[in-house]
Amino acid sequence: MNSTIFIIGIFAAIVSLIGTMVGALIGVSLKNPTDKLLGVLLAVATGIIISIIFLELIPESIDKIGFIRTLIVIIIGVIVIYFIDCLIKVSSHSNDRNPSMINHTKVAILMALGLMMHNFPEGIIMGFGFVKGSGLGIKMSILISIHDIPEGIAMATPLIAAGKKPFKILWYSFLVAFPTVIGAWIGMLINSISSAFLGYSIAFASGIMLYVAFGQMLPESNELHSSYTNAMWIIFGIIFGFVMINLF
């Protein structure tokens, strides 16, 4: 059993990293992007995140723990990430670096927190799939990997705007994807999953990502490229996310 868990953990690591890293590679492949292009990419990424939250995460959480509990945990997630944001602001004000670059980095940090919280229960689901049957586990792993590609793009975009080097962006993307591996191991070890636990985890991640999408990514996108067309790119991101969710 221990060797099986180890092998599945390695497989989960490879599969979960592929999606996020492919998305990040798409982001870092851009050479010297203009503020307009970064604003458009961030708008699309915002739309993708919004679609994931409202079309996938929240409905799944409601299905597992009900509407009221989902709502309460989402609010808790928003409050927690708000206070983390305040702490980051206090830290950045005491720093002499370029305020614009600090703001881009802050968006990336908050986005990373939301995605890590989202990736952890994904890993548990993956691990549980292997317990139920190797075919199911492989199928779920591939779907999760494809699903993580736009998240990798969303993670890379604010880091590009912050002027981070490609290697660092890929390294940070790796760290964001790693909770999927931990979740897969836990899913294998406990051999069964509490539906409520998954529901609470997904709702909490939704709250974090809601705050990041509307409180950070959207204003950041408008700051980089303030235009009516920005709203169109957000809508495009939402539609793209909707297609990805339903196709895969």
C-alpha positions as CSV (number, residue, x, y, z in Angstrom):
1,M,0.0,0.0,0.0
2,N,2.8,2.4,0.9
3,S,4.5,1.9,-2.5
4,T,1.2,2.3,-4.2
5,I,0.6,5.6,-2.4
6,F,4.1,6.8,-3.4
7,I,3.6,5.9,-7.1
8,I,0.2,7.6,-7.2
9,G,1.6,10.6,-5.5
10,I,4.3,10.9,-8.1
11,F,1.7,10.4,-10.9
12,A,-0.5,13.1,-9.3
13,A,2.5,15.4,-9.1
14,I,3.3,15.1,-12.8
15,V,-0.3,15.4,-14.0
16,S,-1.3,18.2,-11.7
17,L,1.8,20.2,-12.5
18,I,1.4,19.8,-16.3
19,G,-1.8,21.8,-16.5
20,T,-0.6,24.7,-14.3
21,M,2.9,24.8,-15.8
22,V,1.5,24.7,-19.4
23,G,-0.6,27.8,-18.5
24,A,2.4,29.5,-16.9
25,L,4.5,28.7,-19.9
26,I,1.9,30.3,-22.2
27,G,2.1,33.4,-20.0
28,V,5.9,33.7,-19.8
29,S,6.3,33.0,-23.6
30,L,5.2,36.6,-24.1
31,K,8.3,38.9,-24.7
32,N,8.1,42.4,-23.2
33,P,4.3,42.6,-23.1
34,T,2.8,46.1,-23.1
35,D,0.5,47.3,-20.4
36,K,-2.4,47.0,-22.8
37,L,-1.6,43.4,-23.5
38,L,-1.2,42.6,-19.8
39,G,-4.5,44.4,-19.0
40,V,-6.2,42.2,-21.6
41,L,-4.6,39.0,-20.3
42,L,-5.6,39.9,-16.8
43,A,-9.1,40.7,-17.9
44,V,-9.4,37.3,-19.6
45,A,-7.9,35.6,-16.5
46,T,-10.4,37.4,-14.3
47,G,-13.3,36.1,-16.5
48,I,-11.9,32.6,-16.3
49,I,-11.7,32.7,-12.5
50,I,-15.2,34.2,-12.2
51,S,-16.6,31.3,-14.4
52,I,-14.8,28.7,-12.3
53,I,-16.1,30.2,-9.1
54,F,-19.8,30.6,-10.1
55,L,-20.2,27.7,-12.5
56,E,-18.1,25.0,-10.8
57,L,-16.9,25.7,-7.3
58,I,-20.0,27.3,-5.7
59,P,-22.5,24.8,-7.2
60,E,-20.4,21.9,-6.1
61,S,-20.1,23.3,-2.6
62,I,-23.9,23.9,-2.4
63,D,-24.4,20.3,-3.5
64,K,-22.2,19.0,-0.7
65,I,-23.0,21.2,2.3
66,G,-26.1,23.3,1.3
67,F,-26.7,26.9,0.4
68,I,-26.5,28.5,3.9
69,R,-23.3,26.8,4.9
70,T,-21.7,27.5,1.6
71,L,-22.7,31.2,1.9
72,I,-21.3,31.4,5.4
73,V,-17.9,29.8,4.5
74,I,-17.6,31.9,1.4
75,I,-18.0,35.1,3.6
76,I,-15.4,33.7,6.0
77,G,-13.0,33.1,3.1
78,V,-13.5,36.7,1.9
79,I,-12.9,38.1,5.4
80,V,-9.8,36.0,5.9
81,I,-8.2,37.0,2.6
82,Y,-9.2,40.6,3.2
83,F,-7.2,40.7,6.5
84,I,-4.3,39.0,4.7
85,D,-4.5,41.7,2.0
86,C,-4.4,44.4,4.7
87,L,-1.3,42.9,6.2
88,I,0.4,42.8,2.8
89,K,-0.6,46.5,2.3
90,V,1.0,47.4,5.6
91,S,4.2,45.6,4.7
92,S,4.3,47.1,1.2
93,H,3.9,50.7,2.5
94,S,7.0,50.2,4.6
95,N,9.0,49.2,1.5
96,D,10.7,51.6,-0.9
97,R,10.2,49.6,-4.0
98,N,8.1,50.7,-7.0
99,P,4.4,50.8,-5.7
100,S,3.1,49.5,-9.0
101,M,5.3,46.5,-9.0
102,I,4.4,45.8,-5.3
103,N,0.7,45.9,-6.3
104,H,1.2,43.4,-9.1
105,T,3.1,41.1,-6.8
106,K,0.3,41.4,-4.2
107,V,-2.3,40.4,-6.7
108,A,-0.2,37.3,-7.6
109,I,0.3,36.4,-3.9
110,L,-3.5,36.6,-3.2
111,M,-4.2,34.7,-6.4
112,A,-1.7,32.0,-5.4
113,L,-3.5,31.6,-2.0
114,G,-6.8,31.1,-3.6
115,L,-5.5,28.6,-6.2
116,M,-3.6,26.6,-3.6
117,M,-6.8,26.3,-1.5
118,H,-8.6,25.2,-4.6
119,N,-6.0,22.7,-5.7
120,F,-5.9,20.9,-2.4
121,P,-9.4,19.4,-2.5
122,E,-8.8,18.7,-6.2
123,G,-5.9,16.5,-5.2
124,I,-8.1,14.7,-2.6
125,I,-10.7,14.0,-5.3
126,M,-7.9,12.7,-7.6
127,G,-6.6,10.4,-4.8
128,F,-10.0,9.1,-4.0
129,G,-10.5,8.4,-7.7
130,F,-7.5,6.0,-7.7
131,V,-8.9,4.3,-4.6
132,K,-12.2,3.6,-6.5
133,G,-10.4,2.4,-9.6
134,S,-7.2,3.3,-11.5
135,G,-9.2,4.2,-14.7
136,L,-11.4,6.7,-12.8
137,G,-8.3,8.2,-11.1
138,I,-6.4,8.6,-14.4
139,K,-9.5,10.2,-16.0
140,M,-10.0,12.6,-13.2
141,S,-6.3,13.5,-13.2
142,I,-6.3,14.4,-16.9
143,L,-9.5,16.5,-16.5
144,I,-8.0,18.3,-13.5
145,S,-4.8,18.9,-15.5
146,I,-6.7,20.4,-18.5
147,H,-8.8,22.4,-16.0
148,D,-5.6,23.9,-14.4
149,I,-4.2,25.4,-17.7
150,P,-6.2,28.7,-17.5
151,E,-5.4,28.9,-13.8
152,G,-1.7,28.8,-14.7
153,I,-2.3,31.7,-17.1
154,A,-4.1,33.6,-14.4
155,M,-1.2,33.0,-12.0
156,A,1.5,34.0,-14.4
157,T,-0.1,37.3,-15.7
158,P,0.3,39.5,-12.6
159,L,3.8,38.1,-12.0
160,I,4.7,39.1,-15.6
161,A,3.3,42.6,-14.9
162,A,5.4,42.7,-11.7
163,G,8.5,42.1,-13.8
164,K,9.4,38.7,-12.4
165,K,11.8,36.5,-14.4
166,P,10.3,33.5,-16.2
167,F,12.2,31.0,-14.0
168,K,10.7,32.5,-10.9
169,I,7.2,32.6,-12.4
170,L,7.5,28.9,-13.3
171,W,8.8,28.1,-9.8
172,Y,5.9,30.0,-8.1
173,S,3.5,28.1,-10.4
174,F,5.0,24.8,-9.3
175,L,4.4,25.8,-5.6
176,V,0.8,26.7,-6.3
177,A,0.2,23.3,-8.0
178,F,1.9,21.3,-5.3
179,P,-1.1,21.2,-2.8
180,T,-2.7,18.9,-5.4
181,V,0.0,16.3,-4.7
182,I,-0.5,16.6,-1.0
183,G,-4.3,16.3,-1.4
184,A,-3.8,13.2,-3.6
185,W,-1.8,11.5,-1.0
186,I,-4.3,12.3,1.7
187,G,-7.1,11.1,-0.5
188,M,-5.3,7.8,-0.8
189,L,-4.5,7.5,2.9
190,I,-8.0,8.2,4.3
191,N,-9.5,5.9,1.7
192,S,-12.8,7.8,1.9
193,I,-13.8,11.4,1.7
194,S,-16.1,13.4,3.8
195,S,-18.4,15.1,1.4
196,A,-18.8,17.9,3.9
197,F,-15.0,18.4,4.2
198,L,-14.7,18.9,0.4
199,G,-17.7,21.2,0.4
200,Y,-16.2,23.4,3.1
201,S,-12.8,23.5,1.4
202,I,-14.3,24.4,-1.9
203,A,-16.5,27.1,-0.4
204,F,-13.5,28.7,1.5
205,A,-11.4,28.6,-1.7
206,S,-14.4,30.3,-3.5
207,G,-14.4,33.1,-1.0
208,I,-10.7,33.7,-1.4
209,M,-10.9,33.7,-5.2
210,L,-14.0,36.0,-5.2
211,Y,-12.1,38.6,-3.3
212,V,-9.1,38.3,-5.5
213,A,-11.1,38.4,-8.8
214,F,-13.3,41.4,-7.9
215,G,-11.1,43.2,-5.3
216,Q,-7.7,42.8,-7.0
217,M,-7.6,41.4,-10.5
218,L,-10.4,43.5,-12.0
219,P,-9.1,46.8,-10.7
220,E,-5.6,45.8,-11.7
221,S,-6.8,45.0,-15.2
222,N,-8.5,48.4,-15.5
223,E,-5.4,50.2,-14.2
224,L,-3.2,48.6,-16.9
225,H,-5.7,49.0,-19.7
226,S,-8.7,51.2,-18.9
227,S,-11.1,50.7,-21.8
228,Y,-14.6,49.6,-22.5
229,T,-13.1,46.7,-24.4
230,N,-11.8,45.4,-21.1
231,A,-15.3,44.4,-20.1
232,M,-15.6,42.5,-23.4
233,W,-12.4,40.6,-22.6
234,I,-13.7,39.7,-19.2
235,I,-16.9,38.3,-20.8
236,F,-14.7,36.4,-23.2
237,G,-12.8,34.9,-20.3
238,I,-16.1,33.9,-18.6
239,I,-17.3,32.2,-21.8
240,F,-14.0,30.5,-22.3
241,G,-14.1,29.2,-18.7
242,F,-17.6,28.0,-19.2
243,V,-16.6,26.1,-22.3
244,M,-13.6,24.5,-20.6
245,I,-15.7,23.4,-17.6
246,N,-18.4,21.8,-19.7
247,L,-16.1,20.2,-22.3
248,F,-13.7,18.7,-19.8
